[in-house]
Amino acid sequence: MHGKVIMAGRRLLSLTAMIMLLVILYGCGRYKPVSADAGRMGEAASGQEEIARGKIRTAVEMLETHTSKMELFYDRESGLLVCFLSMPRIPKSDDGNLYLFAEECYEDTEKLTGEPVAVGTKEKVCRLSFPCEEGYLFCRFVPALLIDGDYVPMREGLCLSNPQDMAENQDAYPQPESKKGLLLDPAMLYTEETAQLGIKHAIYNIPLSLIMGETTNDLCPTVEYMYQGTCYHFNGAELFAYDTLFTYLTDMGMCNTAIILNDWNEEHLEMIHPQARNEESGAYYYMFNTADEEGTRALEATASFLAERYSSGEHGMVHSWVIANEINQHHLWNYMETENLDYYAEEFEKAFRIFYQAIKSCYAGARVYYSIDHDWNSNEGDNSHYFNARDLIGAFDQAAKVHGNYDWGIAIHPYPNPLTRVNYWSQEYDKTMDADVLTIMNLSAVTDFFRQEAYLDTAGEVRSIAITELGFSSGAGEKLQAAAYAYCYYIAEANPDIDALILNRQTDAPEEMRQGLAFGIYGYDHSEKYVQEIFRWIDTKDGRKYTDFMLNILGADSLEEALSWAA
């Protein structure tokens, strides 16, 4: 018992001493009592900081394995850009932050420069929001960590996924009464002949050399356009002509398509890719330049200017845009000195996305296409003269998905092979995706291709496919030409994946006639051909009265039998 009393005395002494010490410290202000909640908050903050810094050391080249999903979109309600990044395994870095950089398409994103546009704490699901500044529409946003004093990208940059939500014009794409379309002759505008044709889809070219640069026309002065601090000049006289054209077509109730063509322009070589600046190439049009800052800025300004001008209706509406012409023909219609398909597709996709982002940010319902010709799968691996259209589509799709999938469309030109052939139904065709040539008789080669899950759009639907150029010569007889068009129209009408059939052309063109191709529904002198009446009536309730003659020429007992040949 003695021993126990001694121990108890020591315990009492210690408690008394402790209480006295606390009183002294409290009175001196050196001690504050801490609540249980505050203690837990401190522990949580410390724990969060430890988590954010990360415990998993990983090689720089393996950082992408730590991200499972990234989204970047415009929030219409707040007016901010929002980025979500899923990071199931948080890698170790110098601090607890995730950094987001806005990089240009011509920049090397492996070497991040400048200041981040947003900074947040590393978490399993990171959310960053920040104001949308001029130019961000076209940027790639790259998430990065600070490792050993350097900003290191975690993955490829992502482009804004919903430019359509920025658009002032939120109208849906129009739904024309039929798929019937025509490449118009400007000399026949405002005429009764054009008005009575019942055209539902009109198409017209815009070579950039016509609209870029100043004009001395006092009535239509130079149009100035400010973009990122630089004033760009556009030809007021040419723009007045396009304004008049698109206003007329819009007033006529047509669904209008413009084709952007990058022709040779000595005054604006910055628009042409450095590997395409060869005027002696014999090419008609050239690859856009997204390889350097000057060319990219000029392209962004031009795309933004055209999209703004023809999206409000003030100068007429353009509902669809085709960017470049038959891009698989890289030696003739979209010149670039390379046989590397992937590189070519990457360079074109950068330019295409600039137009897409600009157009959709002005008119939400717009459709944006690139075009291919009928050389679907015929070059046997030799890219020296042209790329297979099928291979190019695949390469373009891969390039696009690296920076975020989007709803691009495809414009096809399924001419007979050779172009002078009119009775195209007399040949046998491979209707599989492995077909050599794409024609009106084997549209399944392209529609089946785009029905594959890998090629569906962002909503899981088949992408928009339009026939934006197709024609049949009257050289072998006007009735044969008319039958070829009528049969072609019914094939396109019966295919639910084809959105339009735009015929080449209203009037015979001298440059085509020299090749034996009299494609017009009017002669060069504006005289009517037999096909003109067929074109006028084919999509009306009386259409079959005008087209039944074709069955004799085709050798079919009924339209249903003829359509089965192309199924």
NUVOBA-711433 format. One record per residue (C-alpha): y, z, x; residue in one letter; residue number from 0. Coordinates in pm, whole numbers, always signed. Example, Ala and Ser with C-alpha at 12.3 -4.5 7.8 and 13.67 -1.06 7.14 Angstrom:
2
      Y      Z      X r   k
   -450   +780  +1230 a   0
   -106   +714  +1367 s   1
end
This chain:
567
      Y      Z      X r   k
     +0     +0     +0 m   0
   +231    +73   +289 h   1
   +212   -274   +408 g   2
   +290   -412    +69 k   3
   +604   -205    +32 v   4
   +735   -333   +360 i   5
   +678   -693   +258 m   6
   +846   -642    -77 a   7
  +1144   -495    +94 g   8
  +1178   -800   +313 r   9
  +1163  -1027     +8 r  10
  +1441   -836   -171 l  11
  +1653   -840   +140 l  12
  +1615  -1215   +173 s  13
  +1709  -1279   -190 l  14
  +2011  -1055   -166 t  15
  +2125  -1224   +151 a  16
  +2077  -1565     -6 m  17
  +2281  -1480   -314 i  18
  +2561  -1339    -98 m  19
  +2559  -1657   +113 l  20
  +2579  -1882   -194 l  21
  +2872  -1681   -332 v  22
  +3055  -1717     -2 i  23
  +2986  -2095    +21 l  24
  +3077  -2160   -344 y  25
  +3400  -1970   -304 g  26
  +3492  -2178     -1 c  27
  +3427  -2500   -191 g  28
  +3152  -2612    +42 r  29
  +2879  -2618   -220 y  30
  +2859  -2774   -565 k  31
  +2562  -2728   -797 p  32
  +2375  -3058   -868 v  33
  +2222  -3131  -1210 s  34
  +1864  -3250  -1243 a  35
  +1984  -3589  -1390 d  36
  +2221  -3647  -1101 a  37
  +1942  -3578   -858 g  38
  +1719  -3831  -1027 r  39
  +2002  -4094  -1023 m  40
  +2046  -4045   -653 g  41
  +1675  -4089   -597 e  42
  +1675  -4405   -814 a  43
  +1969  -4559   -628 a  44
  +1804  -4486   -298 s  45
  +1477  -4632   -425 g  46
  +1646  -4945   -561 q  47
  +1821  -5003   -231 e  48
  +1489  -4968    -51 e  49
  +1326  -5215   -292 i  50
  +1615  -5462   -264 a  51
  +1598  -5461   +112 r  52
  +1234  -5553    +78 g  53
   +929  -5442   +267 k  54
   +750  -5776   +305 i  55
   +823  -5946   +633 r  56
   +761  -6318   +614 t  57
   +819  -6628   +822 a  58
  +1133  -6819   +725 v  59
   +932  -7127   +631 e  60
   +730  -6914   +387 m  61
  +1027  -6783   +189 l  62
   +968  -7029    -93 e  63
   +636  -6862   -171 t  64
   +832  -6554   -282 h  65
  +1007  -6740   -568 t  66
   +816  -6838   -880 s  67
  +1090  -6984  -1099 k  68
  +1457  -7072  -1083 m  69
  +1693  -7177  -1361 e  70
  +2057  -7278  -1344 l  71
  +2252  -7358  -1658 f  72
  +2595  -7358  -1819 y  73
  +2652  -7084  -2075 d  74
  +2871  -7246  -2339 r  75
  +2974  -6913  -2493 e  76
  +3105  -6751  -2173 s  77
  +3199  -7069  -1988 g  78
  +3009  -6943  -1682 l  79
  +2726  -7088  -1477 l  80
  +2418  -6866  -1485 v  81
  +2134  -6857  -1235 c  82
  +1800  -6683  -1284 f  83
  +1558  -6645   -995 l  84
  +1215  -6485  -1027 s  85
  +1105  -6306   -711 m  86
   +769  -6134   -777 p  87
   +740  -6031   -411 r  88
  +1070  -5922   -261 i  89
  +1092  -6026   +105 p  90
  +1262  -5816   +370 k  91
  +1612  -5917   +480 s  92
  +1916  -5768   +653 d  93
  +2051  -5625   +328 d  94
  +1963  -5589    -39 g  95
  +2148  -5903   -154 n  96
  +2063  -6244   -289 l  97
  +2322  -6510   -207 y  98
  +2382  -6837   -392 l  99
  +2543  -7136   -220 f 100
  +2679  -7459   -374 a 101
  +2580  -7749   -148 e 102
  +2664  -8120   -172 e 103
  +2390  -8382   -197 c 104
  +2484  -8525   +145 y 105
  +2466  -8186   +319 e 106
  +2175  -8039   +512 d 107
  +2081  -7738   +301 t 108
  +1875  -7595   +588 e 109
  +2204  -7499   +751 k 110
  +2412  -7319   +491 l 111
  +2783  -7308   +565 t 112
  +3087  -7166   +395 g 113
  +3094  -6876   +153 e 114
  +2839  -6807   -122 p 115
  +2956  -6872   -477 v 116
  +2775  -6563   -606 a 117
  +2610  -6250   -467 v 118
  +2370  -6015   -643 g 119
  +2107  -5752   -574 t 120
  +1758  -5868   -491 k 121
  +1531  -5790   -783 e 122
  +1210  -5922   -928 k 123
  +1426  -6117  -1173 v 124
  +1774  -6185  -1035 c 125
  +2062  -6294  -1256 r 126
  +2386  -6431  -1112 l 127
  +2681  -6566  -1310 s 128
  +2998  -6724  -1177 f 129
  +3285  -6954  -1286 p 130
  +3228  -7329  -1299 c 131
  +3469  -7497  -1059 e 132
  +3547  -7867  -1018 e 133
  +3264  -8039   -838 g 134
  +2996  -7782   -926 y 135
  +2864  -8029  -1183 l 136
  +2723  -8234   -893 f 137
  +2617  -7955   -655 c 138
  +2278  -7820   -562 r 139
  +2270  -7442   -584 f 140
  +2066  -7284   -307 v 141
  +1946  -6920   -314 p 142
  +1946  -6756    +29 a 143
  +1883  -6428   +211 l 144
  +2060  -6286   +513 l 145
  +1799  -6271   +788 i 146
  +1887  -6183  +1147 d 147
  +2251  -6256  +1072 g 148
  +2196  -6605   +925 d 149
  +2184  -6725   +565 y 150
  +1837  -6866   +516 v 151
  +1751  -7083   +209 p 152
  +1468  -6950     -4 m 153
  +1395  -7286   -166 r 154
  +1541  -7631   -239 e 155
  +1867  -7628   -429 g 156
  +1873  -7671   -805 l 157
  +2121  -7883  -1001 c 158
  +2284  -7778  -1326 l 159
  +2018  -7837  -1592 s 160
  +2229  -7876  -1908 n 161
  +2546  -8076  -1841 p 162
  +2536  -8184  -2207 q 163
  +2645  -7834  -2310 d 164
  +2974  -7893  -2128 m 165
  +3051  -8205  -2331 a 166
  +3344  -8216  -2568 e 167
  +3166  -8489  -2764 n 168
  +2854  -8326  -2904 q 169
  +2763  -8617  -3133 d 170
  +2400  -8725  -3142 a 171
  +2294  -9066  -3016 y 172
  +2338  -9319  -3299 p 173
  +2037  -9442  -3493 q 174
  +2085  -9819  -3539 p 175
  +1907  -9988  -3826 e 176
  +1695 -10196  -3590 s 177
  +1615 -10258  -3223 k 178
  +1794 -10595  -3215 k 179
  +2040 -10637  -2929 g 180
  +2222 -10905  -2729 l 181
  +2404 -10958  -2400 l 182
  +2740 -11081  -2528 l 183
  +2958 -11371  -2421 d 184
  +3319 -11243  -2393 p 185
  +3443 -11587  -2496 a 186
  +3275 -11541  -2835 m 187
  +3417 -11201  -2917 l 188
  +3623 -11173  -3237 y 189
  +3454 -11486  -3374 t 190
  +3274 -11524  -3704 e 191
  +2969 -11647  -3513 e 192
  +2934 -11312  -3338 t 193
  +3019 -11104  -3644 a 194
  +2749 -11267  -3857 q 195
  +2469 -11207  -3606 l 196
  +2416 -10848  -3719 g 197
  +2390 -10718  -3362 i 198
  +2280 -10353  -3345 k 199
  +2276 -10307  -2964 h 200
  +2534 -10470  -2737 a 201
  +2522 -10468  -2357 i 202
  +2778 -10554  -2093 y 203
  +2813 -10536  -1714 n 204
  +3072 -10334  -1520 i 205
  +3079 -10451  -1155 p 206
  +3266 -10176   -971 l 207
  +3468 -10421   -762 s 208
  +3649 -10529  -1081 l 209
  +3775 -10188  -1181 i 210
  +3839 -10016   -846 m 211
  +4175 -10049   -675 g 212
  +4531 -10113   -776 e 213
  +4679 -10391   -986 t 214
  +5017 -10566   -984 t 215
  +5007 -10634  -1356 n 216
  +5320 -10470  -1504 d 217
  +5176 -10473  -1854 l 218
  +4858 -10298  -1743 c 219
  +4957 -10084  -1445 p 220
  +4722  -9905  -1206 t 221
  +4545  -9607  -1361 v 222
  +4552  -9298  -1138 e 223
  +4275  -9041  -1155 y 224
  +4285  -8708   -971 m 225
  +3954  -8569   -850 y 226
  +3920  -8273   -615 q 227
  +4269  -8319   -480 g 228
  +4242  -8694   -417 t 229
  +4406  -8965   -626 c 230
  +4173  -9256   -704 y 231
  +4310  -9587   -834 h 232
  +4160  -9811  -1100 f 233
  +4265 -10159  -1206 n 234
  +4461 -10123  -1531 g 235
  +4427 -10488  -1630 a 236
  +4047 -10488  -1602 e 237
  +4027 -10154  -1779 l 238
  +4237 -10292  -2065 f 239
  +3980 -10571  -2105 a 240
  +3692 -10323  -2114 y 241
  +3883 -10093  -2350 d 242
  +3937 -10386  -2586 t 243
  +3572 -10492  -2561 l 244
  +3420 -10149  -2626 f 245
  +3667 -10072  -2903 t 246
  +3576 -10397  -3078 y 247
  +3203 -10335  -3043 l 248
  +3239  -9975  -3163 t 249
  +3442 -10087  -3465 d 250
  +3166 -10338  -3540 m 251
  +2919 -10048  -3558 g 252
  +2720 -10148  -3249 m 253
  +2536  -9913  -3015 c 254
  +2687 -10003  -2678 n 255
  +2531 -10009  -2332 t 256
  +2718 -10054  -2003 a 257
  +2547 -10156  -1679 i 258
  +2708 -10015  -1362 i 259
  +2674 -10260  -1072 l 260
  +2768 -10180   -713 n 261
  +2870 -10523   -587 d 262
  +3019 -10596   -245 w 263
  +3376 -10470   -220 n 264
  +3550 -10513   +113 e 265
  +3828 -10275     +5 e 266
  +3584  -9998    -89 h 267
  +3297 -10007   +154 l 268
  +3268  -9629   +116 e 269
  +3085  -9703   -210 m 270
  +2803  -9883    -25 i 271
  +2532  -9691   +158 h 272
  +2557  -9715   +540 p 273
  +2210  -9874   +547 q 274
  +2319 -10137   +297 a 275
  +2647 -10260   +450 r 276
  +2531 -10612   +528 n 277
  +2727 -10879   +344 e 278
  +2500 -11144   +494 e 279
  +2196 -10998   +318 s 280
  +2229 -11239    +27 g 281
  +2201 -10948   -215 a 282
  +2387 -10938   -542 y 283
  +2429 -10560   -553 y 284
  +2398 -10270   -310 y 285
  +2271  -9911   -289 m 286
  +2534  -9649   -377 f 287
  +2654  -9429    -94 n 288
  +2566  -9061   -114 t 289
  +2508  -9029   +260 a 290
  +2852  -8891   +346 d 291
  +3140  -8701   +191 e 292
  +3377  -8995   +140 e 293
  +3123  -9207    -44 g 294
  +2993  -8918   -254 t 295
  +3342  -8810   -359 r 296
  +3435  -9167   -454 a 297
  +3114  -9203   -653 l 298
  +3169  -8872   -834 e 299
  +3527  -8970   -915 a 300
  +3424  -9313  -1045 t 301
  +3138  -9174  -1254 a 302
  +3361  -8901  -1397 s 303
  +3640  -9145  -1475 f 304
  +3418  -9393  -1660 l 305
  +3231  -9119  -1845 a 306
  +3553  -8957  -1966 e 307
  +3712  -9287  -2065 r 308
  +3427  -9415  -2279 y 309
  +3295  -9093  -2435 s 310
  +3573  -8992  -2673 s 311
  +3615  -9313  -2871 g 312
  +3980  -9347  -2770 e 313
  +3895  -9655  -2562 h 314
  +3573  -9740  -2744 g 315
  +3234  -9577  -2705 m 316
  +2957  -9640  -2457 v 317
  +2640  -9478  -2587 h 318
  +2399  -9580  -2310 s 319
  +2445  -9646  -1940 w 320
  +2218  -9837  -1705 v 321
  +2279  -9742  -1343 i 322
  +2218 -10040  -1111 a 323
  +1988 -10336  -1174 n 324
  +1615 -10382  -1110 e 325
  +1615 -10122   -836 i 326
  +1259 -10197   -722 n 327
  +1400 -10525   -587 q 328
  +1564 -10359   -288 h 329
  +1641 -10682   -102 h 330
  +1818 -10857   -387 l 331
  +1940 -10642   -675 w 332
  +1994 -10301   -511 n 333
  +2005 -10377   -141 y 334
  +1910 -10123   +121 m 335
  +1752 -10195   +457 e 336
  +1436  -9988   +442 t 337
  +1068 -10015   +355 e 338
  +1032  -9640   +311 n 339
   +982  -9598    -62 l 340
  +1030  -9221    -71 d 341
  +1354  -9233   +127 y 342
  +1486  -9518    -87 y 343
  +1401  -9333   -408 a 344
  +1564  -9011   -281 e 345
  +1887  -9192   -195 e 346
  +1901  -9369   -529 f 347
  +1815  -9055   -725 e 348
  +2111  -8873   -569 k 349
  +2350  -9142   -693 a 350
  +2180  -9170  -1031 f 351
  +2207  -8795  -1091 r 352
  +2581  -8806  -1020 i 353
  +2624  -9061  -1300 f 354
  +2386  -8868  -1526 y 355
  +2569  -8537  -1481 q 356
  +2910  -8698  -1533 a 357
  +2804  -8893  -1844 i 358
  +2616  -8610  -2016 k 359
  +2898  -8362  -1945 s 360
  +3130  -8584  -2150 c 361
  +2900  -8711  -2426 y 362
  +2599  -8493  -2499 a 363
  +2407  -8762  -2687 g 364
  +2437  -9034  -2422 a 365
  +2130  -9198  -2270 r 366
  +2121  -9284  -1902 v 367
  +1873  -9534  -1757 y 368
  +1781  -9715  -1438 y 369
  +1616 -10054  -1460 s 370
  +1304 -10220  -1318 i 371
  +1181 -10577  -1332 d 372
   +833 -10706  -1419 h 373
   +679 -10655  -1071 d 374
   +486 -10350  -1187 w 375
   +205 -10326   -931 n 376
   +181 -10655   -747 s 377
   +297 -10615   -387 n 378
    -41 -10493   -254 e 379
   +127 -10219    -51 g 380
   +373 -10450   +124 d 381
   +721 -10305    +68 n 382
   +899 -10560   +287 s 383
  +1025 -10772     -4 h 384
  +1016 -10539   -305 y 385
   +871 -10211   -422 f 386
   +620 -10190   -702 n 387
   +807 -10068  -1008 a 388
   +527  -9822  -1088 r 389
   +540  -9673   -738 d 390
   +918  -9649   -747 l 391
   +915  -9463  -1079 i 392
   +671  -9213   -931 g 393
   +883  -9164   -619 a 394
  +1201  -9128   -826 f 395
  +1036  -8871  -1050 d 396
   +925  -8664   -750 q 397
  +1272  -8679   -596 a 398
  +1429  -8572   -926 a 399
  +1198  -8276   -979 k 400
  +1278  -8131   -637 v 401
  +1625  -8042   -769 h 402
  +1532  -7997  -1134 g 403
  +1382  -8231  -1392 n 404
  +1619  -8404  -1635 y 405
  +1609  -8663  -1913 d 406
  +1653  -8994  -1734 w 407
  +1537  -9305  -1915 g 408
  +1386  -9635  -1803 i 409
  +1522  -9983  -1881 a 410
  +1260 -10256  -1843 i 411
  +1282 -10634  -1803 h 412
   +935 -10757  -1907 p 413
   +991 -11130  -1852 y 414
   +698 -11372  -1857 p 415
   +557 -11469  -1519 n 416
   +693 -11712  -1410 p 417
  +1033 -11675  -1578 l 418
  +1020 -12034  -1701 t 419
   +708 -11968  -1909 r 420
   +783 -11953  -2281 v 421
   +436 -11954  -2444 n 422
   +351 -11624  -2277 y 423
    +83 -11545  -2538 w 424
   -142 -11817  -2394 s 425
   -226 -11599  -2090 q 426
   -466 -11308  -2050 e 427
   -307 -10975  -1951 y 428
   -428 -10653  -1798 d 429
   -310 -10389  -2044 k 430
   -387 -10089  -1826 t 431
   -149  -9894  -1605 m 432
   -293 -10089  -1308 d 433
   -159 -10424  -1432 a 434
     +9 -10639  -1169 d 435
   +288 -10766  -1392 v 436
   +469 -10604  -1685 l 437
   +541 -10840  -1975 t 438
   +600 -10815  -2348 i 439
   +224 -10873  -2400 m 440
   +117 -10561  -2207 n 441
   +386 -10307  -2284 l 442
   +106 -10051  -2296 s 443
   +107 -10056  -1915 a 444
   +447  -9885  -1915 v 445
   +426  -9686  -2239 t 446
    +87  -9538  -2147 d 447
   +229  -9454  -1806 f 448
   +515  -9258  -1961 f 449
   +284  -9085  -2205 r 450
   +125  -8902  -1913 q 451
   +216  -8534  -1914 e 452
   +367  -8554  -1566 a 453
   +630  -8804  -1684 y 454
   +738  -8646  -2012 l 455
  +1100  -8539  -2047 d 456
  +1225  -8180  -2048 t 457
  +1134  -8140  -2417 a 458
   +780  -8266  -2360 g 459
   +853  -8602  -2527 e 460
   +812  -8960  -2404 v 461
  +1127  -9064  -2220 r 462
  +1357  -9322  -2371 s 463
  +1235  -9673  -2286 i 464
  +1457  -9970  -2366 a 465
  +1412 -10343  -2303 i 466
  +1761 -10418  -2174 t 467
  +1695 -10771  -2054 e 468
  +1448 -11035  -2169 l 469
  +1488 -11401  -2249 g 470
  +1306 -11726  -2315 f 471
  +1433 -12066  -2213 s 472
  +1493 -12348  -2460 s 473
  +1406 -12605  -2193 g 474
  +1062 -12668  -2344 a 475
  +1201 -12691  -2697 g 476
  +1422 -12484  -2924 e 477
  +1148 -12402  -3176 k 478
   +922 -12275  -2898 l 479
  +1207 -12055  -2773 q 480
  +1263 -11923  -3126 a 481
   +892 -11848  -3175 a 482
   +881 -11667  -2839 a 483
  +1174 -11449  -2941 y 484
  +1042 -11376  -3290 a 485
   +698 -11274  -3161 y 486
   +858 -11063  -2889 c 487
  +1081 -10888  -3143 y 488
   +791 -10795  -3369 y 489
   +592 -10659  -3071 i 490
   +883 -10437  -2968 a 491
   +948 -10330  -3327 e 492
   +584 -10221  -3365 a 493
   +591 -10006  -3051 n 494
   +729  -9657  -3128 p 495
   +808  -9593  -2761 d 496
  +1049  -9886  -2731 i 497
  +1402  -9793  -2842 d 498
  +1577 -10131  -2817 a 499
  +1520 -10499  -2742 l 500
  +1831 -10657  -2591 i 501
  +1805 -11033  -2553 l 502
  +1944 -11221  -2255 n 503
  +2181 -11384  -2368 r 504
  +2433 -11506  -2627 q 505
  +2534 -11820  -2437 t 506
  +2356 -12023  -2167 d 507
  +2476 -11926  -1816 a 508
  +2528 -12205  -1560 p 509
  +2373 -12002  -1275 e 510
  +2054 -11958  -1480 e 511
  +2051 -12314  -1611 m 512
  +2036 -12440  -1253 r 513
  +1700 -12258  -1230 q 514
  +1576 -12419  -1551 g 515
  +1651 -12109  -1758 l 516
  +1848 -12179  -2074 a 517
  +1816 -11830  -2222 f 518
  +2111 -11839  -2465 g 519
  +2090 -11842  -2842 i 520
  +2391 -12074  -2808 y 521
  +2432 -12359  -2565 g 522
  +2686 -12345  -2285 y 523
  +2925 -12536  -2514 d 524
  +2866 -12271  -2787 h 525
  +2653 -12506  -2995 s 526
  +2392 -12330  -3207 e 527
  +2025 -12337  -3111 k 528
  +1736 -12291  -3353 y 529
  +1682 -11935  -3229 v 530
  +2033 -11834  -3341 q 531
  +1930 -11830  -3708 e 532
  +1608 -11644  -3625 i 533
  +1805 -11382  -3435 f 534
  +2051 -11343  -3721 r 535
  +1793 -11277  -3994 w 536
  +1491 -11128  -3817 i 537
  +1572 -10762  -3888 d 538
  +1669 -10814  -4252 t 539
  +1455 -10798  -4566 k 540
  +1438 -11179  -4559 d 541
  +1332 -11191  -4192 g 542
   +976 -11308  -4248 r 543
  +1097 -11613  -4443 k 544
  +1268 -11729  -4124 y 545
   +993 -11637  -3878 t 546
   +668 -11741  -4047 d 547
   +691 -12078  -3869 f 548
   +593 -11902  -3545 m 549
   +235 -11838  -3664 l 550
   +152 -12210  -3633 n 551
   +292 -12214  -3281 i 552
   +106 -11898  -3182 l 553
   -217 -12013  -3346 g 554
   -245 -11696  -3554 a 555
   -334 -11659  -3920 d 556
   -104 -11360  -3970 s 557
   +154 -11148  -3794 l 558
    -97 -10862  -3793 e 559
   -344 -11078  -3599 e 560
    -73 -11180  -3351 a 561
    +32 -10819  -3299 l 562
   -328 -10720  -3228 s 563
   -325 -10950  -2924 w 564
    -52 -10741  -2766 a 565
   -194 -10401  -2865 a 566
end
